[in-house]
Amino acid sequence: MAQDRHFRGIPTPGQVGYLGTVALLEQKLGGLRWIVVHGPADEAFRELGRHTREEITRVIDVVPLLPKLRQHTAAPPNGQQLATVWRASQVSFPQAWDELAALADGAGVELDDLALLNVRGDLGPVGGCSDLAWRRGRSVIAHNEDGTAEQAGHCMLLTLLIDGQPPLTAFWYPGFLPSNAFTVTGSGLVWTIDSLTAQPPGPWAGRHFVARGLQLAATTIEDAIEYLRENPSAGGFSYTIGDRAGRIVIVEAAAGRHAWAEVGPTAPGGPLLWHTNHGRYIQCTEAAANSIQRGDLLASVKEPVDEPDAGWFLKILAGQPLPDGVWRDPSQGGTATLCTFVADLTAGEAVVLSGGAEAAAIPLRDLAAGIQRTG
């Protein structure tokens, strides 16, 4: 497929942005930075690390997450759990581990630091994120990406046009594998991710590594369901997955447990399904109060009479905080909504809202390919 991925806007040899065998382009979509990188995997991730060294270093030196994780894993049993997850991640997903190593090398930081950040949710609770899925006359997936308030304004879109891999675009936290928020692939799949806590974690690879593997393995919804059944993760994620035909499923996978539900007018859950950060179809640890509150609010949303547009979803997800909505204000500290993403599978269009900017619309095919059309 490499011959198909020389998209308009990607630098070529002799142009600004071409770095050896790697092409790297910066652009913007609404309020988000958007990096497009093209080339061999190790070199592309190494150059991505160099290009975002300041942002990655900030995560390590400024954001208080890493010191807490070091303390958490300094003694048994958490230290042994960390070693188990790292070992399983390296053995089961060597490509993703090598990508993380190249990212660390390019940024000039320790691989152990990035590896610890990437398994944080496998070792303990991580909150945030709310999803709505709709399928009746139209099919839509909508997602609030919630993270720590310190990360507001520092995350971005990342398009990977990696030699020998399918093209994709993901919401990216600098220093992490680009696999834990939302993904749009060149094969037409779209999925969003909610964190699930599983305690104790299972003896498997970290969930970011499993999710990165999903990006490379799945071209259909059935592929995704089976992949997540066959590749358990230490911790857990819920995936809301849609395709170009408009089919949508929600798959929960946590510490060896796996279940999925169809979205649609004839499905048991109906045409409108929600998800936050606790298991609806599998048993996880007790849900955090905030996840229950957001779930209750989304469950109270009435099924619209007419087919909802992107604005309908943005109003619910990004309009107001609890108790009237699920948006989380970055200025309040703690957990904050970093981005709201709506994928209209029927229209083939995405809408992205972030950073106080106007919502930006883009064809899903262009988003996956890293194409920013002008005029």
N, C-alpha and C positions, 0 to 999 in steps of 0.2 A: 504493500500500500504506500510505500514511501514516495513513489512517483506521483501520487495523488495529493500530496500534502504541501506542495509549494503554492500556498494560497496568496492571494493579493494582500499586500501589506507586509509580508515577511521579507526582511532584508536578504539580499543575495550578496555573494562575494564582491567586495569593492564598495558596498554601501555602508553607511553608518549603521552600526548595530551588528555587523557580521564579525564574529569573534572566532577566528580559526575555523573549525567545522561547525560552530554553533551560531545560529542567528537569534538575536534577542531584540524584541520590539516593545516599547512602552506606549500605551495609549490609555484612554479613560472611557468608562461607561457610566454615565450619571455621576454619582459621587465616589465611584470606586476607581482606583488605579487598576490597570489591566496589563499584565505582562504576558507576552507570547514568546515562547522559546521553542526552537526547532533545531534538532540535531541528535547525535547519539546520546543515549540515556545518561551515562556517567558524566560526559562532558557538559551536557545540558544542565544537569542538576548542579554541577560544580560552578558553572557560570552563573546560574541562578543564585547560588550562595554568595558569589562575589558581588553580584549586582544588588543584592538585598542584605549585605553584611551589616549595615547599620540597624536595620529592623530586627534581624536575627539576634544581634548582640544585645539590643535593647530588651528582648524577651528574656535573655539569660541574666542580664545585669540589673534591670530595672523592675520588671514585673515580678512580684513576690512569689510567683508560683514555684520556681525551681528550688529556692531554699526550703520551702515547706515539703517538697517531694523528697529532697535529700534527707531531711530529718525523719520523714515518714518511713523511708526504706533503710534507715541506718541500723536497725536491729530486727531480730526475728519477731514474728514470722514474715514480716513484709519484705525483708531482704531476700529471703529464699523465694518468695513469690515473684519478686522482680527478676531474679536470676532465671527462674523457670520461664517467665514470659519472654525475656530477651532471647534465651536459647531457642525456644520454639519459633520465635519470629525469624531468627537467622536461618534456621533449618528449613522452615516451611516457605518462607518468602525471601530468598536470597536476593532477588532483583530489587525489591523494595528496600531491603537493608542496605544494599550497595548504593541505591539512590540517596538514602539518608546520609550515608557516609560521605558521598560526594558533595552533598549540600553542606555538611559540616566542614569539610575540607575547604570548599570555596569561601565559606564565611569566616574561616579561621577560628572555629570554635571546637570544643571537644565533642566527639561523637557520643560519648556517654551522656552528656548533658541533653543533646537532642533526643537520644533514645529514651531517656527518662521522661522527658516532656511528652513524648509520643505514646507512652503507656500509662499516663497519669490516670485516665479514666478506667483502666483495667484494674488498678490497685485500690481505688476508692471512688466515692461518689463525685460526679460532675453534673451540674444542673444546666438547664436551659433548653431552648428550642421548642417550637410549636408548629404543628402541621395541620393543614386541611386538604382533603382530597375529594374531588367532585367528578362523578361520571353519570350523565343522563344523556341529554342531547349533545352536550359538549363534555370534554374531559380536561380537568385543571388540577394541578398540584401547586400548593402554596405553602411557604415555609418562612418562619422567623428564625434567623440564625442568632442565637444568644451566646455570648461569651463574657469574659470579665470586662469590666468597664475600662480597664487599662488597655485593652486591645481595640477599643473604638477608634476608628480612623487609621488603623495600622494594618488592617487586613486588606486583601485585594483579590481580584480575579486572576487566575493563572491558566493559560492555555498551554497544553503540552502537545507538541507535534514531534513526537519522539520516533526516531527511525525504528521500523518494525513493530510499532505499537499503534493502536487506533487513536485518532485525534480525540481530545476531550478538553473541556474547560471546567474548572472547579473553583469554588470559593476557598481561598488559601490563607491560613495563618502562618506567617513567616516562622521558619524553624520546624514546621510540622510537615509530614507527608500530606499532599493535597487531596485528602480523602475523607474528611470527617464532617462535611457540611452539606454542600450540594454539588452535583455533577451533571453535566450535559455531554453526551458522547456523539461521535460521528455516526454511529449506527442508529441513532434516533432514540436511545434510552435517556430518560431523565430520572434522577432520584435525589431525594432529600433525606437527611439523617437526623435522628434524635438519639441522645445518649440514654442508655439503660445501665443501671448499676447492678452488678452481680457480685455478691459476697457470700462465700469466698470466690475469688476468680478461678476459672478453670486452668488446667495445665497446657494451654494452647497459646498461639501467637496473639500479639496485641491486636486489638480491634482495628486500629489505623492501618496495620499491615494487611489484615484480611480485606478491609475496604479498598485499599490500593489494588490488591489482587483482583477484586471484583471489576474495577475499571478496565483491566486488561483481559478479563475472561468472558464477560457477558455481552452478548449482542442482542439477546432477546430476554423477555421477562422470565421465561422458563429457565434459561441459562442462569439468571440471577437467583431464582428460588433454589435451584439445585446446588449452585455454587455455595450459597450461604448454608445449606444443609450439610454439605460435605466439608466445609472449612470452618469449624467452630473457632470462636475467639475467646480469649481469657475473660474479657468483660463483655459488654453488649451494646448493640445499636438496634434501632428500629429504622427500616428503610421503606420509604414510600416511593414506589417505582412505577413509571409510566412509559408507554411507547408511542410511536407515531400513529398507530391504529386507535389510540385512545384507551387501551386497557390500563388499569391501575390496580396494583396490589400493595398491601402493607406487609412487610416481612419483619418479624422480630427474631433476633438471633443473639443469645447471651449465654456464655459459659456452657455450651453444648446443648442448650434448649433452642428449639426452632419451631415457629408456627407462622402461618400467613393467612391473610384475609383478602378477599376480592372486594373491590369498590364498584358499585353499580346499582341500577334501579331494581334488579331482580336478586341482588346479593343479600345475604342475611342482614348486613349492616346498613344497607340502603345506599343511595347515591352520594351521601355526604358523610365522610368519616373523618375523625380527628385523631391526633396523637400528640402526646407531650413526652414526659420522661419517666414513665412507668409502664410496665408490661400490661397490655390489654389481653393478650392471647397466651402468654407464658408467665410463670411465676418468677418474679425477681424479688429483690429485697423490698422492704416497705418503702413506698413512694414518699418523696419529700412533699411537704404541705403545699409548696408553691406549684409543683407539678399537678397535684390533685386539683388545686384551685383553677389553674389554667385549663385543665381537662374538663372540669365542670362547666366553665364558661363556654368552651367550644362545643360541648355537648348540648348546651342550651340554645345554640344557634338554630333557628328554624330553617328548614329546607325552603329555598326560594321558589317562588312560583315560576318565574322566568329563568332562563339560563344566566347564571351570574357571570359578569365580566371581571377583569383584573381589579377594577376599582372596588368591587364588592369584597374581594379577599383582602385588599390592602386596608380597607376600613376596619375590618375585624382584627387583622393581625398587627397593623401598624398605627391604628387610630388612637387608642387610649390604653393606659395601664390598668391593672386590676384595681377595683373589682368590675370595671366596665370593659376591659380589653386585655390582651396578652402582651402588648408592647411594654418593653422595660427600658426606662429612661437612663441613658449613659451618665447623665449628670448626677444621678443619685448614688453612684458607686455600686459595688457588688456585681451582680450579673446584669448585663445590658443587651438590648437588641442591636446587633451590629449591621444587619442587612435583612431586608424582606425580599423574597424571590417568589414570583408567580410564573408558572409555566403553563401556558394554554396549549395543550397538546393538539387540540383540534385546529386551531389557527396556526400552529407551528411558531409561536411567538413567546418570548420571555419578557417579563417586566422586572426591573431591578430597582429597589429603593434603598438608599444608604446615605448616611452622613448629612442629612438635611437637604440634599439636592433634590431636584425634580425627578420623579420616576422616569426611567429610561427603558424604552422598548427596543427589542432586537429580535430578528428571526432566530429560532433555536439552531438552525443549521449554521448560521453565521457565528453565533456564540460558540458553538463547539469547535468551529474552524479557526477562531481568532480573527474574524473579519469584521472590521469596523467600517461600515459604508458611510460615505458623506455625500451630501447633495441630494 
